[in-house]
Amino acid sequence: MRKRSVGINVRVSVTEKRKMTLMAKRCGLSLSEYLRQRALGYEPGGHPPKEVFDVLDKLDEIAENCSAREGVAINAQTDRMRDLLIGSN
């Protein structure tokens, strides 16, 4: 068994963390394992095509340019769409 004793700290936005956590969940992996696999060149399966997430990312950008109230509503909808696509257990 490998001994993992060194940590790597990475700063991400709330939206980025949410996306990574959802992708990891869909692949049945912890966030750490998902990020480790991606960083080492593996592509865990089980997620929709990149283009689907490109559209959701664009909606997140639109939300950032709206009023706070509208942005929250748009983000809530895109979160629901991500949950439907990826599955929320």
C-alpha positions in Angstrom: 0.0 0.0 0.0 1.3 3.5 -0.9 1.8 5.9 1.9 0.5 9.3 0.9 2.0 11.8 3.4 2.5 15.0 1.3 -0.3 17.4 0.7 -0.9 19.8 -2.2 -3.0 22.9 -1.6 -4.8 24.4 -4.5 -7.1 27.5 -4.5 -10.2 27.2 -6.6 -13.5 29.2 -6.9 -16.7 27.9 -5.2 -18.0 27.1 -8.7 -14.9 25.2 -9.6 -15.0 23.2 -6.4 -18.7 22.4 -6.9 -18.0 21.1 -10.4 -15.0 19.0 -9.4 -16.9 17.5 -6.4 -19.9 16.6 -8.7 -17.6 15.0 -11.3 -15.8 13.0 -8.6 -19.1 11.8 -7.2 -20.3 10.7 -10.7 -17.1 8.7 -11.1 -17.6 7.1 -7.7 -14.3 8.7 -6.4 -13.4 11.0 -3.6 -12.5 14.5 -4.6 -8.8 13.7 -3.8 -8.7 10.6 -5.8 -10.5 12.2 -8.8 -8.0 15.1 -8.8 -5.1 12.7 -8.4 -6.2 10.6 -11.3 -6.8 13.7 -13.5 -3.4 15.1 -12.6 -1.7 11.9 -13.5 -3.2 11.7 -16.9 -6.1 9.3 -16.3 -9.6 10.2 -17.3 -12.2 8.7 -15.0 -15.3 7.7 -16.9 -18.9 8.2 -16.2 -19.6 11.8 -17.1 -21.4 13.6 -19.9 -19.5 15.1 -22.8 -17.4 18.3 -22.2 -19.8 20.4 -24.3 -22.6 19.9 -21.8 -20.5 21.4 -19.1 -19.3 24.2 -21.4 -22.9 25.3 -21.7 -23.4 25.2 -17.9 -20.1 27.1 -17.5 -21.5 29.8 -19.8 -24.7 30.0 -17.7 -22.5 30.5 -14.6 -20.7 33.3 -16.4 -24.1 34.9 -17.2 -25.1 34.6 -13.6 -21.9 36.4 -12.5 -22.9 39.4 -14.6 -26.5 39.5 -13.3 -27.8 41.1 -10.1 -27.1 39.1 -7.0 -30.7 37.9 -6.8 -30.9 36.8 -10.5 -27.4 35.3 -10.2 -28.5 33.1 -7.3 -31.5 31.9 -9.2 -29.5 31.1 -12.3 -26.8 29.3 -10.2 -29.6 27.2 -8.5 -30.9 26.1 -11.9 -27.5 25.2 -13.3 -26.8 23.3 -10.1 -30.0 21.3 -10.6 -29.0 20.6 -14.2 -25.6 19.4 -13.1 -27.2 17.1 -10.5 -29.5 15.7 -13.1 -26.6 15.1 -15.5 -24.1 13.7 -13.0 -26.5 12.3 -10.4 -26.8 13.4 -6.8 -26.6 10.5 -4.4 
